[in-house]
């Protein structure tokens, strides 16, 4: 049926030679994704390889086995690293993007104060300082160097999560992606520790990581909504196991 091109109710006549395909949304740049992949790679020498995140303490006490391993990881994500480290990372990322160095220091001090055990405090600051030292060379961003200098001058504790927040912000990684990436790095480190403690094998470790994905998403979304006053973990069994681990005669991990 013929329809007049001037009819406002009709479909516009196609222009000869014009493409009828819908306009494509520009793809996001790959740079930030590549940064997050590099930082979460187990080959990146951040010091995570030396940590069990209290898992060795649970293993020594006989309080975890292959069946309960996923539940422990879930608890640590939702009630430990999520409310504490992931939340501090998100806050430090935003403060860095805003150019508020004083806020970064306050966040760093708050997170450090919530680490109840000496072992966990030392692990957080040792890996944080190592991460900053390497990242300032690899990425060459002034925000990273400035925070590293504050840590060297002991103006900030230099916890790993806050260091990561500064690095991700300085390299243009969006805050949501940064939080999720660091939570995944925690899970990968936890799975690696489980392997070395013979609580799992390589195949089941990959299943452990995959099954943790929805928990990582939930922990990340919750972390993005919290404020500075909310920073802090409530996995007290982990604190107890970490304290026992400090006094253990034989230790494979630093935490």
N, C-alpha and C positions, 0 to 999 in steps of 0.2 A: 504494500500500500504506500502510495506517495504521501510524504509529509513535508510541508513547507519548512525550509530551514529557518525561517523567521518565527516559527511557532515556538513560544517559550516553553510549552509543555512537551515538546518533542526532543528527541536526542539530537545533539549537534551532529551535523554531517562530518564524517571523517575527512581529514585533510589528506590529499593524495601524498603518499610517500612518508607520512608521519608514523612513528612507532606507536602501537597501541599497548605496549607493556607498561605496567605501573612504574612510577618513579622509584628508584632504589634509594634506600636510606644509606648514607655514607657509613662505611665500616669504621669502627673505632680504631685508633692507632694501636699498633702492637707493642710499642715501647713499654708502657706500664705493665702489660702482661708479661713481657720478657723479664722485666725487673723482678716481678713477684716469683716467676719460675726460678730465676737464679737464686734468690734469697731463700727459697724453700727447698732447694736441691740439697740432698744429704751430703753432696760433695762440697757445699759451701762451708768453709771452716768457721762456723759461729760458736762452736763449743757444745752444741746440743748432743753430740755423740757421747759426751762424758756423763750425761744426765739420765737418770731413770725416772725422775719426777715422782719419787717416793715408791716406785714399783718394786725396787729391790728390797725395801723395808717390808712391804707386804709379802714378798716371796719368802724372806727370811722367817717371817712369823707364820708362814703357812696359811695366810689369810686370802690368797688368791690362787686360782687355778685356771686352766684354759677355758673352762665354761664361764667363769665369773669375770674373766678379763674384759669383755665388752662392757659389762655393767660398771666396772671400776672406771673405765675410760669415759663412759657417759657421765658418771658422777663428777669426775675431775673437770670435764668440759663445762657442765651446766652450773656447778657450784664452786669450782675452784678457779681454773684459768679463765673461764668466761667472765665472771664478775670482777675478777682482779686484773689479770694481765691484758685480756682482750679489751676490757673497758678502758684501762689506762692507755692502751695503744690508740684507741679511737680518739680519746681526749687529746693525747699528745699530737696526733696527726692534725686535728683541727687547730690546735694552738700554734703549731708550726706553720700551717697555711696562713694563719692570721698574723704571723710575725710576732707572736707573744712569747718570748723566751722565758719570761718570769713565770708564766702559766705552765710551761713545760717543766720547769724546775719544781713547781708545787706538785704537779702530777707525779713526777719521779719520786719526790719525798714521800708522798702519800702511799704509793705502791710499795716502796721499800719498807715503810712502817707496818704494812699489813703482813709482811713476811715474818711469821712468828719464830721460826727456827733459824739458827745460825747457818745451817747448811743451805737452806733455801735462799737466804739473803746473799750468801757468798756466791751461790750458783747464778743468781739473777744478775749480780753486778759484774761477775767475771765474764759471763757470756755477753752482757751488754757492752762492756768496754771493748772486748775483742771484736764484736760486731761493728761498733763505731769506728774503730781503728782501721779495719779492713775496708769498710764502706766509704770512708772519706777518700781512700786511694782509688777504689774501683769506680765510684760514681762522681767524685770531684764536685760536690755541691757545698756551698758555703754553710748552709744550715747544719749539715752533718759535722763539718769541721768545728763550727762554733759550739755545738753541743758536746762534742768530744773534748774540746778545750775546757769547757765548764766542768766536765767530769774529772779531767786531769787536775784541775785546780781545786777539786773537792767542793765545788759549789753545787753539785748535784750527784746523787748516788750512782747514776748510770745503769739503771735496771734494763734488762733485755727488752722488755715490752715497750718501754718508752723510747729506747734507742731505735727499735724497729718502727715505731710510729713516726719519729723524726725522719728516718731514712725513706720510708714509703712516701711521706708527704713531699719531701725534697725531690724525689724522682718522679713525681706526678702520678703515682698509683692512687686511684680513688680509695676513700676511706673504707668503704664496704668491702672492696676487694682485698685491701690490706689486712683487715681484721680476719676475713675468711682464710687468707693465705697463711697468716701466722698461726691460726688455730689448726690448720692442716699440718703445718710444720711441727707443732706440738704432738699431734697424733702420729705422725711419721716417726718422730723421735721415740715416742712411747712404744710403738710397734717394734722399732729396732731394739729397744731395751728388752722387750718381751722375748724377742728372738734370742738374744744373748743370754737371757736367763732361762731359756728352754721352756718358756710358757706357751710357745706357739711355734709354727714352722712358717716357711716363706709363703706358702699358698694361703694358709689361714690368716697370715698377717695382712695380705691384700684384701681378704674378705673383711677383716676387722676395720681396715681403713674405709672400705666402701660402705659398710654398714654405719660408720660414724658420720657419713655425709649429712643426713638430716639433722643430726645432733649439732654438727658444726654450724649448719644454717641457723638453727634455733639459738645457739649460743652467740652467734655473730649479731643477729637481729636484736637480741636483748642487750648486748654490749653497746650497740649504737644508740640505745635509748637512755643509757644511764648517765648520771652526773658524777662529779668528783667525789661527793660524799658517799656515793654508792660503792666505791672501789673497795674490794675486800672479799676474800674467799671464806667459805663456811664448810670446807671439807676437813673436819677436825681429825678424822681418822688418818688422813694423809699427813697432817702435822705430827701426830703421834708416831707414825711409822718413820717419818723423816728424823724425828728426835732419837728414836732407837737406832736408826741407821748411822747417826753421827758417832755412836759409841760401839758400833759393831767391830769385832776383831778383824774380820775380813770383808772387804768391800770391792766390788767390781766397778761401781759408779761413784761419781762425786756427790750425787744426791739420790 
